[in-house]
Amino acid sequence: MNWIPLLLLPLIALIFLIPPLFQKRVEKWDVPEARIEALEEKKRMLVVAIREFDFDFDTGKLSLEDYEEQRARFKTELAEVIRKLKEEEGRVG
């Protein structure tokens, strides 16, 4: 008689644990507002990075070649983020 609760406990646990495994989950990136928020944050980070990079160049910490190369990369990435951001905002609005 004491073994019945021991068998029921795992069965009850399975009843509660298995159904969520088959439900469709909404990923963070499935929500347009979350994508826009993430892109805006990345845009802010890139703008700050470019400003800090400019400051480092102005203080002589970087060579002209390194500065121009890396700044071009930052600007290209920033342009891509802005393009994606406009695309997402167009979908929502």
Secondary structure per residue as TSV (DSSP state, phi and psi in degrees):
chain	resnum	aa	ss	phi	psi
A	1	M	-	360.0	-31.5
A	2	N	T	-72.9	-17.9
A	3	W	H	-82.3	-15.8
A	4	I	H	-64.4	-47.7
A	5	P	H	-61.8	-32.4
A	6	L	H	-67.5	-30.5
A	7	L	H	-81.5	-32.6
A	8	L	H	-73.4	-33.3
A	9	L	H	-59.8	-50.1
A	10	P	H	-64.9	-34.0
A	11	L	H	-65.0	-43.4
A	12	I	H	-64.3	-41.1
A	13	A	H	-61.2	-42.1
A	14	L	H	-64.3	-36.8
A	15	I	H	-61.6	-35.8
A	16	F	H	-87.4	-26.2
A	17	L	H	-90.6	-28.7
A	18	I	S	-76.8	-45.1
A	19	P	H	-54.4	-41.5
A	20	P	H	-61.6	-24.4
A	21	L	H	-67.9	-24.1
A	22	F	H	-101.3	-0.5
A	23	Q	S	-85.2	146.5
A	24	K	-	-73.9	126.9
A	25	R	-	-93.8	143.9
A	26	V	-	-94.1	115.6
A	27	E	-	-78.1	157.4
A	28	K	G	-57.7	-38.7
A	29	W	G	-76.5	-7.1
A	30	D	G	-80.3	-11.4
A	31	V	S	-99.8	116.1
A	32	P	H	-55.6	-39.3
A	33	E	H	-62.8	-36.2
A	34	A	H	-69.1	-38.8
A	35	R	H	-64.2	-43.3
A	36	I	H	-63.0	-44.0
A	37	E	H	-61.1	-42.9
A	38	A	H	-65.7	-40.0
A	39	L	H	-67.9	-38.6
A	40	E	H	-64.3	-38.8
A	41	E	H	-65.6	-42.3
A	42	K	H	-63.8	-38.7
A	43	K	H	-61.5	-46.4
A	44	R	H	-60.4	-42.2
A	45	M	H	-64.3	-40.0
A	46	L	H	-67.5	-39.5
A	47	V	H	-62.8	-43.4
A	48	V	H	-63.7	-41.5
A	49	A	H	-62.5	-40.9
A	50	I	H	-65.2	-42.5
A	51	R	H	-61.6	-45.2
A	52	E	H	-65.4	-37.2
A	53	F	H	-64.9	-42.2
A	54	D	H	-61.3	-42.2
A	55	F	H	-63.0	-43.6
A	56	D	H	-61.2	-38.5
A	57	F	H	-67.7	-43.8
A	58	D	H	-62.6	-29.3
A	59	T	T	-88.8	1.4
A	60	G	T	86.6	15.3
A	61	K	-	-82.1	-14.4
A	62	L	S	-128.1	148.1
A	63	S	-	-78.4	160.3
A	64	L	H	-60.9	-40.9
A	65	E	H	-62.5	-48.5
A	66	D	H	-62.8	-41.4
A	67	Y	H	-61.1	-50.9
A	68	E	H	-63.6	-41.2
A	69	E	H	-64.8	-50.5
A	70	Q	H	-69.9	-37.8
A	71	R	H	-64.7	-37.7
A	72	A	H	-63.2	-39.2
A	73	R	H	-63.2	-45.8
A	74	F	H	-59.1	-45.3
A	75	K	H	-66.2	-37.4
A	76	T	H	-64.4	-44.6
A	77	E	H	-65.0	-39.8
A	78	L	H	-63.4	-42.2
A	79	A	H	-62.1	-39.2
A	80	E	H	-65.6	-41.4
A	81	V	H	-64.7	-42.5
A	82	I	H	-63.9	-40.2
A	83	R	H	-61.8	-46.4
A	84	K	H	-63.8	-38.6
A	85	L	H	-63.4	-44.1
A	86	K	H	-64.5	-38.5
A	87	E	H	-61.2	-47.4
A	88	E	H	-64.5	-42.5
A	89	E	H	-65.6	-32.7
A	90	G	H	-66.7	-34.9
A	91	R	H	-69.1	-39.2
A	92	V	H	-77.0	-45.3
A	93	G	-	-88.2	360.0
